[in-house]
Every structure is written in structure tokens, then in C-alpha cells.
């Protein structure tokens, strides 16, 4: 498939001269601290004046203003009133207390050789399709430790509804038990529960399954999002955020997962075999809270969340499409233009989030470049704002190697910035909506998360959507961390060859 | 192909195949090189079936069993690899963690009903088997079958490519596995190249009798045969059925295997007249190898016995003495097996009438939940036309089990000879 051939990302041209670098640095410092720089001379002048006048003259000045009790009272009331209105109407801060990722049991491991052998046996009449899968796997960026659910290990796979429910129970309950342990949360204290799982939606819902298992409260606000693709985790966070604005002193548990069992494509259409090669078992459970008491122990604070939907365009709508093939096997058809559409969706999202996060210097440059292109010369190269100035860490949804390559190129990120995404793809495969959380866990496990660091999570999904969230780290996370990376973090980062010889 | 392959005719139904392997990823590029002796055995597959009663096995689920196998393969990950050929054509094992095939099946009999069948070769149904090939890189070397009986008893059947290791290795691996099932921690030391050389090489044997070259089989490793081979398995008591043939001379150390081999050899010679089996192969544990088996390799001693006078007229004592003087031919086999870069194909079991002695192995040590198996069955797949007799321990120490694989045309007559001399009940 064309969209998977990758060219190595072009490294940003390291400034030929240090002079250029210093000019840029100086400009950024000037623009970003403009107000401060303006304030300093004013303060200096005032201070000088006060010094000059001396204390007696100051008192005379104040007396001449003729303050009386009424004036003072009214002014005080005004100040108090304005402050109250300000604090009341400020949106509640949403804290991410903690989260946990599901670590698959080792018995679910699928080495490349096993995957290929099963592929040959299952598609015994379609050697071309087997050949295609092998080429995808070689270039996929996955490692030898990714996991598929037990039902898929059979030859042929046995995707019964029971097996799907078993997988759901395994991944979700394990993640939630771990979350309870980490945060000390009691099941009865959960106020809001949001589950997102795109392709498996039984009745009763997965959220009902959780409520049943943990005996949650009867007045819980539960939600089950299905069909919303790989970016659904951030949609859940968005919904949780809105609900937490309305309900004071509450917490929300979000469970993001994708159940592989019922969705393993059993046909031979090449465009639909791709997900089989990439999607793997995974789940994440996240605890959000708007309680001030959680301020001290929370890991992150939610700063921004931007959702972009390109579904209005047919091209975007049809690019990831679930359908039946000629033999009535259901699978997900990935269009060849996927990367281009992802790029466009990203641009849309960036246009909205840019002004919220970029420092003034970058915004000014971008604006100038935009005006220049519109008015003077359309051929001017568009200025790509340097997002590395706005964020310390990036979590790009590990949808596939091509997605990460594309974003690295578009945002001009270094290999270190996309390391979390690449290593997550290698160790866990594409775990769909939960992959952002595995990536965040990687960054923490590597000891790179310091207090005040800003993280940008970007996810793409069918629809076509691009959702992104910005978190600010509340405290420095100490290693070693407990999580899915605890037993293997020392082996990472690994070098992932372009083509693995099978 | 084994009996168990006949679809719809066997007593095992609801068969589901999956794959099991090791939990850790093996480093890319790791390989395992077979020795000449390994290559000589490549057309043979070793089989064993262990049956456990419901008391022991009722609570063992497929998940438990698979988890235990994963832990076992962590120790011997190379056995989950696949065979590839070098440019010269020499086969080697690429350690790519591909895995062993795991087969789940159900049986409509209870363990008691199953064990009441007189011919224990029904246990062949408990061992799923497929030969290596026609595509080497996609053929598992190990098949594990887990059969659930109607009463919740369990049977584990292993089919094991002889190129990896001998029967002793198979039992060693199985014992490790049941240890894990019982919750113990296991450790299998890595087998170095040095370990895989056998003690006391006998370089004098240049033309070993026990190995025979067969027509090239290409990449489908099945022993070519013009005759249909059948198996028959029976128990016998040492004192009752064997003593009449070999008067006890006050020595309490009677060579049970040698006597049994002698008796059976004589009876087969009575049936098989043209040509008479004047040379037989003896396969047993290397007596010079004092270390307990702690590795997967071909360490079995393969020796040859030749008599000049007709066997049917010889006494059992004479035959026993000849067997005791068998010549170790492994050196010669190793050399021949590795010649021409492993591109030639040979058979050892059944090249000549062969007798395999597994009686020194305590098969009933393979305890699950502290209880020994009810029954253990051993045999080999891919035996040549001359046949094979396997002798091994039974549940009771004074008994032995004999599994005979002979051409169909001979089997009934051999059985009647056995009835005549009292080895089998009439």
C-alpha cells in the first residue's frame, strides 16, 4: 500500500550559523515577555517618582483625593464582587489523578513467525493475501511481544460472543483493579463512568458490565461510547470534563479499550487485512477529578482539549469504513488516502489549538507568514509553528508506523519526541484508543516527566477525527514506576529496522 | 501418518488447534544446528501419551495447561523454532519462537473405559501428529494434544520430531512441564555443543548396520514404505511370562530387556523367514552417560547385534548374550547422517528390526497434583519396514509394557507366536 512506504523524516536544518539561532532566541524572548518588558520601565519610573516625592508628599496626595467611608466601602464591595464573579465563572480544573494500563498475559504473545504461520493456515487458498500480510508485518514497526486475545490464537480463530465478553472482562477488570489499587479509589465513590470501545457493543453495555462487577452506586452517571474510533479516549475525556463542570466535587472513571476478538477479519481482501496486522489487545482506566483535595496527589491537570471532525467531507468520512467483503466477511476498509486525510485533519486541529498553546512569538510569526502568503506571495513557504516550544512531551496515537512518520515530518519533531509512540507501537502494537496512555506511561517510566511539563496527546480516528489534549504535569514522577513497562523499560528504546526480515 | 488423522473415525472429536510458545522473545538470528546423528533421525517422530484420572486433572483448565507450557518453553525456546535450510541444503533450526501446536480434543469415553481396552495402541488417538513438511519453515516440531475424557480425566499426548532429541529428552521435557503444573519452579540448563557429543565414541564402526539410506524425501519428512505398519501394545509380568524362557540362575539382576528382546526376536524370526532378521538394532540409554538427563538432545545409544546362525533355532540365552555385546554405532551414524550436508535421508528405527529400551525411565514420576499417571504409552512414528519394539515401564514395577510396530501382514502371526509362548494371554 502506497501510504505505508516511508521516507526517513527530514531533520530540520540545524542552523548554519549560531548567529541565526541567537537572533531567533532574542526575538522569542522579546515577544513572549513583552508585557513584562513593558512593565519594568513603568515600575522603575513610578518607584523613582515615589522616592523623589518623599513620604510626606505622598500622604498629601492621598488626602487630597477625598476618600470617605462610603467610597471605601463601595470600592471594596466592587473588588470583592468582581473577584467572586471571576472565581465562580472560571471553569473547574480537571485533574488526572492517576491511570493504569492493561498488561496482557504472556500466554497471549504473538511472535511474527506465529502470526505468519497462522495466516498461512487460515488463508490457505489465498497465498497473495498471505504474502501481503507478511510485507505489512515486516514494515509495521511492531515487535515480537505484542498480544492477541486467546480466541484469535486458534486455527481458525473462534470469535464467539462469549470469547469477546471474556476478553472484555479480562482487559477491563484488570485495568480497573490496578487503578483502584493505585489511587485507593473505592468503587462506591465513582460518580461518573465512561467506557469507550469502538467495535464491540453488547447489551447490556460494557459500562453496565463494570457497574455489575464492582457494584457501583445506583445514581452513577454512566456512558458507553461505541463506534467512535481510535480517538475515542479523548472524546471520553471531553465528555467527562463537561460533566465535571456541572457536578461539583466529583470524580470520573474513563475506561478506553478496543476488543479484538469479534473484529478479526477472516476474509482475504488486502485493504481489510491491514488491521489484523496492527491491532492488538490493550486497555486503560483513567481517574479524573474536580475535587480540590485531589490537587496535591494528581499527576496532571487538563489544560486544553480540541476536537476536530472532518466527517462533512465524503473523502474523510469513507476513508476508514467498516463493510462486508464479497464473501460476507466483515472488516474495516482502509483507504489509500488515509495519510493525506490524517494530515489535513491534523492541520485543522492545529489551527485551533495553536493559538491556545503557542507562545506569542510563534503566533506572530505564523500570522505574519499567513498574511504574507495571502497578500504578497502565495509561494512563500508556510511557516510551521514550532510546537516543541509549547510542549515537552508528545503522545502521538500509535496507529501505525506511517502515522508516526507523517506527524514527525509535519510537526518537525525529533526522534526523541516520537520515541514514546514508536516504542509503544513496538511493544504493544496498535491498542487503539488506549495507546495514548501506554505512551504517557512510557514517558513516566523513563523518568522524563518533570513538574510543569506539558504533554500533547494527539489521536486520529474513523470519521475522520483528530482530537488532541494538552495536560500539564502536576508533579515530577519518580522512577521506577509501576505499569505495563515495569519489566521491560530497561530494554528500551530499541532500534526498529525499516524492514524486519522474517 | 498416525491413526489419529482419520477424520471423523477416531474417538476424539471437537478438535481445536492453537499455538503455544515461550514468554520471552529470542534474540533474532539465534539458530540451533543439528548434529549428524540428529539429521540421521530426521524421519522419525517420538510419541508419548500420559493419562490422568479425574481426581488429578479435573481442575486443570486449558489456560492452566497453556501457562505451564509457556513456562516450559521459556527454558527450551529453541524447540519452538522452525526448520530452514542453508544454501548448501543442510537443515537447521531457526529460533524464531514460532511455537508448538496445541490441540484440544474431547473423548466420549471415561478414563476407565478407555483403559479397559486390551490393545493399548488405542492411545495413538491421544497423540496428534503431522510430519515435518511439505513446507519446512511452517512445520511445528512438537505437537501437544490435551484430551478431556467424559469423566473429566485428561490425557496429554506429545509428538516430538526426533531431530531435536531422543525419547529421554521428551520425558525430561514432559516431567519439567508437569512440575510447572504443580506449581514448582523449573530450570533447564542450556545444552552446549559439547554436551551434545556422546561419551565414548567408537570410531571403529565405519559401515553401521543400524542406519539405512532411503530414497530422497525432499521437504516432506515421511519414511517411505511399501508396507502398511500397525501397532500393538500389551502388558506383561516379568516373573510370570518371562521366567519360563530364561531360568533364573540365582542372580536377582535379570536383564529384563535383553531377555524380552531375545524372546520377541526369536518369535519374529519364526514368522519372518525371508530374509531372517539376523541383525537387529538396540536403542537404549547410554550406559556410560552417568549424568541424569538434563538436556534435549540425541544421546541415545544406537547399537547393532548380529548373529550368524538362524535366530529361530537359537536359545534365548544365546540371543541375550549377543545383545549384551552389541556394538555402539553412533559415531558411524553421526558421520553418515551429516554427510553431503545433510541432504541424504536415512532411517534408523526399522532400518533393521529394532528394540528400544525405555525401561530405565521412571515414566510415572510425571505427577500431577502429586499423583502419578494412570497409564503411559510410548511409540515412534515413521518406522521402517523391519519394525520396532519399544519396552518401557508399566504402572506396576513388576510389569513391562511392549509396543510393537510391524508390517500388517506379519502382525497376526507374530501375535499367535506370542500366545504360543505365553507372552500374551490366549
Interface residues (C-beta under 8 A of the other chain):
Chain A: X105 X106 X107 X109 X111 X112 X113 X114 X117 X118 X120 X121 X143 X144 X145 X150 X153 X154 X155 X158 X502
Chain B: X16 X17 X18 X19 X20 X21 X23 X25 X63 X66 X67 X70 X82 X96 X97 X98 X99 X138
